[in-house]
Amino acid sequence: MRRIIAGLVMAALMFGASAAMAQDTIKIGYLAALTGDWAAYGQTELKSAQLAAEEINAKGGVLGKKLEIVPYDFRTRAEDAVNAVRRMIEQDKVLAIIGANGSGINIATAPVVNRAGVSQIGTVSTNPLVTVDNKGKVRPYSFRICFTDPYQGTVLAYLAAKEMGKKKAAILYDVGNEYSQGLREFFMKYFKDYGGQTVSDQGFRGGVDVDFRAQLTEIRNSGADVLVLPNMGKEMALIIKQARELGMKDLLIIGGDGYAEFMWDIAGEAMEGTYWVNHVAPEDPAMQPFFEAYKKKYNDECKEFVNGVLAYDSVYWLADAIKRAGKADNKAIRDALENTTNLQLHHAVLTVDPTDHNPKDKDAVILECKDGKARFFKKIRPQQ
């Protein structure tokens, strides 16, 4: 009997210790593609988020508690993301979720987080439907730190027509990707408003097609003077490489924030002279402490710097919201996120529009691929 009682006492003490530890920790879910085609993005995001949490914890944490990043790999699959989010909420009891870096993923998980009342911050999720439904009504618990595809489409159109003086555009997009479809749609609309004409509109199947020569031949024959790639990563690199191999040396190639440093490994010098809309510039002095800290911790450059920076600042934004909420409460944190005004993050000043949960008035950065890397070209805020 004494052994049984002693065992019960020990179990109670252990449970009490575990409960105390749990009370001293704020769990933040992190949804990232750690394997699959988007792994370079996801791995960088998770490392950056963990770095931010360590920095915040070293300064005392939030509300006297330590932040704990709880990561899940969605392997670029929407069904895996939905299952991961359910587990974060039901089993891990996370207070909020950061990620993913793809619009289709956040759109898929939106019903889950909004039913559960757990805030989710998309990092590079630019489709409008990430934060609003099909009727334009805001999703209460869905947020983003990046600008949107309509804005990005405006920037791309302005870059092509006004900055580069191009008037005949060709588009090569992924027919099965919401991000690609949305950016294509908004570019076409605004390019027409700026006096341009879309002369070739070609599609492909992401994750399936690797030979784009048929579409590129159509584009070459269309007389286009600019090729717009509203896509992500690997396929864009293959398209660029094959376009140059087909002799399309003078064709201006531009794209959105799907640009990634690993594209150089595939396309090589064909990347030279391409331009990309982005959220941050590597040369930004305000970001140098982050890049230095990342290199020191991981002994590596933050190659996918956009994902790294936005993940890093998402943790800081969430930490600020929890602090302003004054308690580890889902509804209070949601309200604090929605009412963010003039928050100085590392890459930008953030003000959230409560009607759609989008950042207000963020400048877009244009990167130019030059001398083997993407470099700051200029900032753009299109004039309507």
C-alpha positions in Angstrom: 0.0 0.0 0.0 2.8 2.4 0.9 4.4 1.7 -2.5 1.2 2.5 -4.2 0.7 5.7 -2.3 4.3 6.7 -2.9 3.8 6.0 -6.6 0.7 8.1 -6.7 2.4 11.0 -4.9 5.3 10.8 -7.3 3.0 10.8 -10.3 1.1 13.8 -8.9 4.4 15.7 -8.4 5.5 14.9 -11.9 2.1 16.0 -13.3 2.3 19.1 -11.3 5.8 19.9 -12.6 4.7 19.3 -16.2 1.7 21.5 -15.7 3.9 24.2 -14.2 6.2 24.0 -17.2 3.3 24.2 -19.5 2.0 27.3 -17.8 5.5 28.9 -18.2 5.4 28.3 -22.0 3.4 29.9 -24.8 3.1 27.4 -27.7 3.2 28.8 -31.2 2.5 26.4 -34.0 4.6 26.7 -37.2 3.3 25.3 -40.4 6.1 24.9 -43.0 7.0 22.7 -46.0 10.1 21.1 -44.5 10.2 18.4 -47.3 9.1 18.5 -50.9 9.4 21.1 -53.6 9.1 24.0 -51.1 11.5 22.7 -48.6 14.1 25.4 -49.1 11.5 28.0 -48.2 10.1 26.1 -45.3 13.4 25.1 -43.6 14.5 28.7 -43.8 11.2 29.9 -42.2 11.4 27.5 -39.3 15.0 28.4 -38.6 14.2 32.1 -38.6 11.2 31.6 -36.4 13.2 29.7 -33.9 15.9 32.3 -33.9 13.3 35.0 -33.2 11.8 33.0 -30.4 15.2 32.5 -28.8 15.9 36.2 -29.0 12.6 37.1 -27.4 13.1 34.4 -24.7 16.5 35.7 -23.9 15.0 39.1 -23.1 12.4 37.6 -20.7 9.9 36.1 -23.1 6.3 37.4 -23.3 4.1 38.0 -20.2 6.8 36.2 -18.2 6.5 33.1 -20.3 8.9 31.5 -22.9 7.8 31.1 -26.5 7.9 27.6 -27.8 7.8 27.0 -31.6 5.9 23.8 -32.4 6.7 22.9 -36.1 4.7 20.7 -38.5 5.7 19.7 -42.0 2.9 19.9 -44.6 5.1 18.6 -47.5 3.5 21.2 -49.9 0.1 19.2 -49.6 -3.0 21.0 -48.5 -4.5 17.9 -46.9 -1.3 17.5 -44.8 -1.6 21.1 -43.7 -5.2 20.8 -42.6 -4.3 17.7 -40.6 -1.3 19.4 -39.1 -3.3 22.5 -38.0 -5.9 20.3 -36.4 -3.2 18.5 -34.4 -1.6 21.8 -33.3 -4.9 23.1 -32.0 -6.4 19.9 -30.5 -3.3 18.1 -29.2 -0.6 20.7 -28.8 -2.9 23.5 -27.6 -1.0 26.2 -29.5 -2.1 29.8 -28.9 -1.6 30.9 -32.5 -0.1 29.6 -35.7 2.5 31.1 -38.1 2.7 29.9 -41.8 2.3 28.8 -44.4 4.1 30.4 -47.2 1.6 29.5 -49.9 -1.8 30.9 -50.5 -3.5 27.7 -51.3 -2.4 26.2 -48.0 -3.7 29.1 -45.9 -7.0 29.0 -47.8 -7.3 25.3 -47.0 -6.6 25.8 -43.3 -8.7 28.9 -42.9 -12.0 27.1 -42.0 -10.2 25.1 -39.4 -8.5 28.0 -37.5 -11.6 30.2 -37.8 -13.9 27.5 -36.3 -11.4 26.9 -33.5 -10.7 30.6 -32.9 -6.9 30.3 -33.3 -5.1 33.1 -35.2 -3.0 32.1 -38.2 -0.5 34.4 -39.8 0.5 33.7 -43.5 4.1 34.7 -44.3 4.2 34.8 -48.1 0.5 34.0 -48.7 -0.5 36.8 -51.1 -3.9 35.6 -52.5 -6.8 37.8 -51.2 -8.8 34.8 -50.1 -6.3 34.0 -47.4 -7.9 36.6 -45.2 -11.4 37.2 -46.7 -14.0 34.8 -48.0 -15.5 34.7 -51.5 -17.9 37.5 -50.6 -15.1 39.7 -49.3 -16.0 39.2 -45.6 -12.9 39.1 -43.4 -11.9 35.8 -41.9 -11.7 36.8 -38.2 -8.7 34.7 -37.3 -6.7 34.8 -40.6 -3.9 37.3 -41.0 -0.9 37.9 -43.3 2.3 39.9 -42.9 2.9 40.3 -46.7 1.2 42.4 -49.3 -1.5 40.9 -51.6 -1.6 39.6 -55.1 -3.8 42.5 -56.4 -1.1 44.9 -55.1 1.7 42.7 -56.4 0.0 42.5 -59.8 -0.2 46.2 -59.9 3.5 46.5 -59.1 4.4 43.9 -61.8 2.3 45.8 -64.4 3.8 49.1 -63.4 7.3 47.7 -63.5 6.7 46.3 -67.0 4.8 49.2 -68.5 6.0 52.3 -66.7 9.5 51.5 -65.5 10.6 49.3 -68.4 8.5 50.7 -71.2 7.2 47.3 -72.3 3.7 47.1 -74.0 3.4 43.4 -75.2 3.3 40.8 -72.4 3.3 37.1 -72.4 2.4 35.1 -69.3 3.4 31.5 -68.4 1.6 30.3 -65.3 0.7 27.2 -63.2 -2.9 26.3 -64.0 -3.3 24.4 -60.7 -1.9 27.0 -58.3 -4.1 29.7 -56.7 -1.1 32.0 -56.2 -0.1 31.7 -59.8 -3.7 32.1 -61.1 -4.4 35.2 -59.0 -1.2 37.0 -59.8 -1.7 36.3 -63.5 -5.3 37.7 -63.3 -4.2 40.9 -61.5 -1.2 41.5 -63.7 -3.4 41.3 -66.9 -5.9 43.7 -65.4 -3.5 46.4 -64.4 -1.2 46.0 -67.4 -4.1 46.9 -69.6 -4.8 49.9 -67.4 -1.2 51.0 -68.0 -1.6 50.8 -71.7 -0.2 47.3 -72.2 -1.5 44.3 -74.0 -1.3 40.6 -73.2 -0.3 38.9 -76.5 0.2 35.3 -75.2 -1.3 33.5 -72.2 0.2 30.1 -71.7 -0.2 27.5 -68.9 1.6 24.5 -67.4 1.1 21.9 -64.7 3.2 22.6 -61.6 5.1 19.6 -60.2 4.5 17.7 -63.5 5.8 19.7 -66.5 9.6 20.2 -66.9 9.7 21.0 -70.6 8.3 24.4 -71.6 9.7 24.7 -75.1 6.3 24.5 -76.8 4.8 27.3 -74.7 8.0 29.4 -75.1 7.9 28.9 -78.9 4.4 30.3 -78.9 5.5 33.2 -76.8 8.5 33.9 -79.1 6.2 34.0 -82.1 3.7 36.3 -80.4 6.1 39.3 -80.5 6.0 39.7 -76.7 8.7 42.1 -75.3 8.2 41.0 -71.6 7.6 37.5 -70.1 5.8 37.4 -66.8 6.3 34.4 -64.5 3.7 34.5 -61.7 5.0 31.2 -60.2 7.3 29.8 -57.5 10.8 28.4 -57.7 11.9 25.4 -59.7 9.6 25.8 -62.7 10.5 29.4 -63.2 14.2 28.5 -63.3 13.6 25.9 -65.9 11.5 28.3 -68.0 14.2 31.0 -67.9 16.9 28.5 -68.8 14.9 27.1 -71.7 13.9 30.6 -72.9 17.5 31.7 -73.2 18.4 28.4 -74.9 15.7 29.1 -77.5 17.5 32.3 -78.3 15.2 34.6 -76.4 18.1 36.8 -75.2 16.5 40.2 -75.4 13.1 39.2 -73.8 12.7 40.9 -70.5 11.7 38.4 -67.8 10.0 39.5 -64.6 8.2 37.7 -61.8 6.7 38.0 -58.3 7.8 37.0 -54.9 8.1 33.3 -55.8 11.8 34.1 -56.6 14.3 31.9 -54.7 18.1 31.9 -54.6 18.2 28.2 -55.5 16.9 29.1 -59.0 20.5 30.1 -59.8 21.6 26.4 -59.3 19.2 25.4 -62.0 19.2 28.3 -64.5 22.8 29.6 -63.9 23.7 32.8 -65.8 20.3 32.7 -67.6 19.0 34.4 -64.4 21.0 37.5 -65.2 18.9 40.5 -66.1 15.6 39.2 -64.7 13.6 41.3 -62.2 11.4 40.3 -59.3 8.9 41.9 -57.1 9.7 41.3 -53.5 8.9 42.2 -49.9 12.5 42.9 -48.6 15.9 43.7 -49.9 19.0 41.8 -48.7 20.9 45.1 -48.6 18.5 46.8 -46.2 20.6 48.0 -43.2 17.8 47.3 -40.8 18.0 43.6 -41.7 21.7 43.1 -41.2 21.5 42.1 -37.5 19.1 39.4 -38.5 21.3 38.1 -41.3 24.4 38.1 -39.0 22.5 36.3 -36.2 21.2 33.7 -38.7 24.7 33.0 -40.0 26.1 32.8 -36.5 23.5 30.4 -35.3 23.3 28.1 -38.4 26.7 28.7 -40.0 24.9 29.4 -43.2 23.6 32.3 -45.3 19.9 33.0 -45.2 19.5 32.2 -48.9 15.7 32.3 -49.1 15.8 35.7 -47.4 12.2 36.7 -48.0 10.9 33.7 -46.2 13.4 34.1 -43.5 12.7 37.8 -42.8 8.9 37.5 -43.0 8.9 34.4 -40.7 11.3 36.2 -38.2 9.1 39.3 -38.1 5.9 37.3 -37.9 7.1 35.9 -34.5 8.0 39.4 -33.4 4.5 40.7 -34.5 2.8 37.9 -32.7 4.9 38.4 -29.5 3.9 42.1 -29.6 0.2 41.2 -30.0 0.3 38.8 -27.1 2.0 41.5 -25.0 -0.6 44.0 -25.9 -3.4 41.5 -25.3 -2.1 41.2 -21.7 -3.0 37.6 -21.4 -2.6 34.2 -23.2 -6.2 34.4 -24.6 -7.1 33.5 -28.2 -9.7 36.2 -28.6 -7.6 38.9 -27.0 -4.6 38.0 -29.2 -6.8 38.1 -32.3 -8.0 41.6 -31.4 -4.5 42.8 -30.8 -3.3 41.4 -34.2 -6.2 43.2 -35.9 -5.5 46.5 -34.2 -1.8 46.6 -35.0 -0.8 50.2 -35.9 2.6 51.6 -36.8 4.4 48.6 -35.4 8.1 48.9 -36.2 9.3 45.5 -37.3 12.7 44.8 -38.7 11.7 44.9 -42.4 8.9 47.4 -42.4 6.4 49.4 -40.3 3.2 47.4 -40.0 -0.4 48.7 -39.8 -3.2 46.2 -40.3 -6.5 47.1 -42.1 -9.2 45.6 -39.9 -11.6 45.2 -42.8 -9.4 42.6 -44.6 -6.4 41.9 -42.3 -3.9 43.1 -45.0 -0.9 45.3 -44.3 -1.5 48.9 -45.4 0.8 50.9 -47.7 3.9 48.6 -47.8 6.5 49.6 -50.4 7.3 46.8 -52.9 11.0 46.1 -53.5 12.3 45.3 -57.0 15.2 42.9 -57.1 17.5 42.7 -60.2 19.5 39.6 -60.8 23.0 40.8 -61.5 26.5 39.4 -61.2 25.3 36.1 -59.8 22.8 37.2 -57.2 19.6 39.2 -56.6 20.3 42.8 -55.8 18.2 45.8 -54.7 17.0 47.7 -57.8 14.4 50.2 -56.4 11.3 50.5 -54.3 7.9 51.0 -56.0 4.5 52.2 -54.8 2.5 52.3 -58.0 0.5 55.4 -59.0 -3.0 54.5 -60.0 
